[in-house]
Amino acid sequence: MSTSSLHNLTIATIGAGNMAYSLISGLVQAGVPASALRAADISALQLDRFKALGVPAFEDNAAATADAHIVLVAVKPQVLQPVLKALPLRREQLVISIAAGIPLRTLQEASDPSQPIVRCMPNTPALVGAGITGMYANPFVTPPLRDQAAALLSSVGQVIWLEDETLLDAVTAVSGSGPAYFFYLMESMIKAGIELGLEPDVATALTVETAWGAARLARESQTSPATLRANVTSPGGTTARALAIMNDAGMADAIVRALRGAAERSAELAREF
């Protein structure tokens, strides 16, 4: 999505961690002037990265958001409520939260009853511009504000709008936590490669490039993963032997149970806040 809807807008991030940095740097790379961006954090070290991009940096949240049209809340969930309550927000400002597990009702209570708020669940591949973000907007987010939120998050990957906030728990389970599942599989493949006699760097390269290639093939071929898997699996061959062992170990069922557990934990965290 084009960042044209962000032209002539000022965007401030409260919290200057890795995800906020990836979003701000993504906007700069997409052509948004650094002078139109703001970063606020209590850590001067965190702010140094933003200064290197030419982005004005603040240790005071209120100063950073004073002239902002969009306020990106990127602080840890445990401190979000007091941080948001202390902000002198205006009703016309769009608030975008990427704080995991914080429901809209909590965000609304900490701001204004009619504050336009978009709750997002991005994932860590956003750090390399390859993320995907599930998004849900409250009723006060107008179509132009939806476009602005989507343009901001699409600067680091794809975005998907949801019609039910509770589906963010499923998004968290599938894509929010998802990179860790693939890293876990990659760890196991690297370990197996080493046990089979490969040097660690060779096992790592083979695994990482295979993962990247498989993901690219799934994305670009317009073919389902099930079909792609079948295409690689010759009857009685090496792939068939490996997949049979995985099936006998109940791997598919374990994955379903794992994602269900992650979604349940996401819902539990939301209730805690």
C-alpha positions as CSV (number, residue, x, y, z in Angstrom):
1,M,0.0,0.0,0.0
2,S,1.2,3.5,-0.8
3,T,2.2,5.9,1.9
4,S,0.4,8.7,0.0
5,S,-2.3,8.8,2.7
6,L,0.5,9.8,5.2
7,H,1.7,12.8,3.3
8,N,1.5,16.0,5.3
9,L,0.9,14.1,8.5
10,T,3.1,14.0,11.6
11,I,3.6,10.5,13.2
12,A,5.0,10.0,16.7
13,T,6.0,6.7,18.3
14,I,5.9,6.3,22.1
15,G,8.5,3.7,22.8
16,A,11.6,3.3,20.7
17,G,12.2,-0.4,20.7
18,N,12.9,-2.6,17.7
19,M,9.4,-2.8,16.3
20,A,9.0,1.0,16.5
21,Y,12.4,1.4,14.9
22,S,11.5,-0.9,12.1
23,L,8.2,1.0,11.4
24,I,9.8,4.4,11.5
25,S,12.8,3.4,9.3
26,G,10.3,1.7,6.9
27,L,8.4,4.9,6.6
28,V,11.6,6.8,5.9
29,Q,12.6,4.3,3.2
30,A,9.1,4.7,1.7
31,G,9.6,8.4,1.3
32,V,8.0,9.9,4.4
33,P,10.2,12.8,5.5
34,A,12.1,12.1,8.7
35,S,11.1,15.6,9.9
36,A,7.5,14.5,9.9
37,L,8.3,11.7,12.4
38,R,8.8,11.8,16.1
39,A,10.3,9.2,18.6
40,A,9.9,9.3,22.4
41,D,11.6,7.0,24.9
42,I,13.2,7.3,28.3
43,S,16.3,5.6,26.9
44,A,18.7,7.9,25.2
45,L,20.5,4.9,23.7
46,Q,17.3,3.7,22.0
47,L,16.7,7.2,20.7
48,D,20.2,7.4,19.1
49,R,19.1,5.1,16.3
50,F,16.2,7.4,15.4
51,K,18.5,10.4,15.5
52,A,20.7,8.7,13.0
53,L,17.7,8.6,10.6
54,G,17.1,12.3,11.1
55,V,14.0,11.7,13.2
56,P,13.5,14.2,16.1
57,A,13.8,12.5,19.4
58,F,12.2,13.3,22.7
59,E,12.4,12.0,26.3
60,D,9.1,13.6,27.0
61,N,6.1,11.8,25.5
62,A,3.8,14.8,25.6
63,A,6.3,16.9,23.6
64,A,6.6,14.2,21.0
65,T,2.9,13.8,20.5
66,A,1.9,17.5,20.7
67,D,1.6,18.0,16.9
68,A,1.1,14.4,15.9
69,H,-1.8,13.2,13.8
70,I,-0.9,9.6,14.5
71,V,0.4,8.3,17.8
72,L,2.0,4.9,17.7
73,V,2.0,3.2,21.1
74,A,4.9,0.8,21.2
75,V,5.6,0.4,24.9
76,K,5.6,-2.8,26.9
77,P,2.1,-4.0,27.9
78,Q,2.8,-3.6,31.6
79,V,3.4,0.1,31.3
80,L,0.9,1.0,28.6
81,Q,-2.0,2.2,30.7
82,P,-0.1,4.8,32.8
83,V,1.8,5.9,29.7
84,L,-1.4,6.4,27.7
85,K,-3.3,8.0,30.5
86,A,-0.5,10.6,30.9
87,L,-0.7,11.6,27.3
88,P,-2.7,14.8,26.5
89,L,-4.4,13.2,23.5
90,R,-6.8,15.0,21.3
91,R,-9.9,13.2,19.9
92,E,-8.8,13.8,16.3
93,Q,-5.5,11.9,16.9
94,L,-5.4,8.3,15.6
95,V,-3.9,6.0,18.2
96,I,-2.3,2.8,16.9
97,S,-1.3,0.2,19.5
98,I,1.2,-2.6,18.8
99,A,1.2,-3.7,22.5
100,A,0.6,-7.4,22.6
101,G,-2.5,-8.6,24.6
102,I,-3.9,-5.1,25.4
103,P,-7.6,-5.1,24.4
104,L,-9.4,-2.1,22.9
105,R,-11.5,-1.6,26.1
106,T,-8.3,-1.1,28.1
107,L,-6.9,1.3,25.5
108,Q,-10.2,3.2,25.4
109,E,-10.3,3.5,29.2
110,A,-6.8,4.9,29.2
111,S,-7.5,7.5,26.6
112,D,-10.9,8.9,25.6
113,P,-14.2,7.1,25.2
114,S,-14.4,8.3,21.5
115,Q,-10.7,8.1,20.7
116,P,-10.0,6.5,17.3
117,I,-7.9,3.5,18.0
118,V,-6.4,0.7,15.9
119,R,-5.1,-2.4,17.7
120,C,-2.4,-4.3,15.7
121,M,-0.6,-7.6,16.0
122,P,2.6,-7.3,13.9
123,N,5.4,-9.9,13.9
124,T,9.2,-9.8,14.1
125,P,9.9,-10.2,10.3
126,A,8.8,-6.6,10.2
127,L,12.3,-5.9,11.3
128,V,13.4,-6.8,7.7
129,G,10.4,-5.5,5.9
130,A,8.8,-8.9,5.6
131,G,6.2,-8.8,8.4
132,I,2.4,-9.3,8.4
133,T,0.1,-7.5,10.7
134,G,-3.5,-8.3,11.8
135,M,-5.5,-5.1,12.5
136,Y,-8.7,-4.2,14.2
137,A,-10.3,-0.7,14.4
138,N,-12.8,0.6,16.8
139,P,-16.0,2.4,15.5
140,F,-14.4,5.9,15.7
141,V,-11.8,5.0,13.0
142,T,-13.0,6.5,9.8
143,P,-12.1,5.1,6.3
144,P,-9.4,7.8,5.8
145,L,-7.9,6.9,9.2
146,R,-8.1,3.2,8.3
147,D,-6.1,4.0,5.2
148,Q,-3.5,5.8,7.3
149,A,-3.1,2.9,9.7
150,A,-2.8,0.4,6.9
151,A,-0.2,2.6,5.1
152,L,1.9,2.9,8.3
153,L,2.0,-0.9,9.0
154,S,2.3,-1.9,5.3
155,S,5.7,0.0,5.3
156,V,7.1,-3.2,6.9
157,G,5.0,-5.9,5.2
158,Q,1.4,-6.9,4.6
159,V,-1.7,-6.0,6.6
160,I,-4.9,-7.9,7.1
161,W,-8.0,-6.2,8.6
162,L,-10.2,-8.2,11.0
163,E,-13.9,-7.7,11.7
164,D,-13.8,-9.2,15.2
165,E,-11.3,-8.2,17.8
166,T,-11.2,-11.7,19.3
167,L,-9.6,-13.0,16.1
168,L,-6.5,-11.2,17.1
169,D,-5.9,-14.1,19.5
170,A,-5.8,-16.4,16.5
171,V,-3.5,-13.9,14.6
172,T,-1.2,-13.9,17.6
173,A,-1.1,-17.7,17.6
174,V,-0.5,-18.1,13.9
175,S,1.7,-15.1,12.8
176,G,2.6,-13.2,16.0
177,S,4.2,-16.2,17.6
178,G,4.6,-18.0,14.2
179,P,8.2,-17.0,13.5
180,A,9.3,-18.9,16.7
181,Y,7.8,-22.1,15.4
182,F,9.7,-21.9,12.2
183,F,12.9,-21.1,14.0
184,Y,12.3,-24.1,16.3
185,L,11.9,-26.3,13.2
186,M,15.1,-24.8,11.7
187,E,17.0,-25.4,15.0
188,S,16.0,-29.1,14.8
189,M,16.9,-29.4,11.2
190,I,20.3,-27.8,11.8
191,K,20.9,-30.2,14.7
192,A,20.0,-33.2,12.6
193,G,22.2,-32.1,9.8
194,I,25.2,-31.8,12.1
195,E,24.4,-35.3,13.5
196,L,24.4,-36.6,10.0
197,G,27.9,-35.3,9.5
198,L,27.5,-31.8,8.1
199,E,29.6,-28.9,9.4
200,P,27.5,-26.5,11.5
201,D,27.8,-23.6,8.9
202,V,26.8,-25.9,6.1
203,A,23.8,-27.3,8.0
204,T,22.7,-23.8,8.9
205,A,23.0,-22.5,5.3
206,L,21.1,-25.5,3.9
207,T,18.3,-25.0,6.4
208,V,18.0,-21.3,6.2
209,E,18.0,-21.1,2.4
210,T,15.6,-24.0,2.2
211,A,13.2,-22.3,4.6
212,W,13.5,-19.0,2.6
213,G,13.0,-20.8,-0.7
214,A,10.0,-22.8,0.5
215,A,8.3,-19.7,1.8
216,R,9.0,-17.8,-1.4
217,L,7.7,-20.7,-3.5
218,A,4.5,-20.9,-1.3
219,R,4.0,-17.2,-1.7
220,E,4.7,-16.8,-5.4
221,S,3.4,-20.1,-6.9
222,Q,-0.3,-19.5,-6.0
223,T,-0.3,-23.2,-5.1
224,S,-1.4,-24.5,-1.7
225,P,1.2,-25.8,0.8
226,A,-0.5,-29.1,0.7
227,T,0.0,-29.4,-3.1
228,L,3.5,-28.2,-2.9
229,R,4.3,-30.8,-0.3
230,A,2.7,-33.5,-2.4
231,N,4.8,-32.3,-5.4
232,V,8.0,-33.0,-3.5
233,T,6.9,-36.3,-2.0
234,S,7.6,-39.2,-4.4
235,P,6.1,-42.5,-3.3
236,G,8.6,-44.6,-1.5
237,G,11.2,-41.8,-1.6
238,T,13.2,-40.0,1.1
239,T,10.7,-37.2,1.6
240,A,7.9,-39.8,2.1
241,R,10.0,-41.6,4.7
242,A,10.6,-38.4,6.6
243,L,7.0,-37.3,6.5
244,A,5.8,-40.7,7.6
245,I,8.0,-40.5,10.7
246,M,6.6,-37.0,11.4
247,N,3.1,-38.2,11.1
248,D,3.7,-41.2,13.3
249,A,5.0,-38.9,15.9
250,G,1.8,-36.9,15.8
251,M,3.5,-33.7,14.6
252,A,0.4,-32.3,12.8
253,D,-1.8,-32.7,15.9
254,A,0.9,-31.2,18.1
255,I,1.1,-28.1,15.9
256,V,-2.7,-27.7,16.1
257,R,-2.6,-28.1,19.9
258,A,0.3,-25.7,20.2
259,L,-1.5,-22.9,18.2
260,R,-4.7,-23.4,20.2
261,G,-2.7,-23.1,23.4
262,A,-1.1,-19.9,22.1
263,A,-4.5,-18.4,21.2
264,E,-5.8,-19.3,24.6
265,R,-2.9,-17.7,26.3
266,S,-3.4,-14.5,24.2
267,A,-7.0,-14.4,25.4
268,E,-5.9,-14.9,29.0
269,L,-3.4,-12.0,28.8
270,A,-6.1,-9.7,27.4
271,R,-8.3,-10.5,30.4
272,E,-5.4,-9.8,32.8
273,F,-5.3,-6.2,31.4
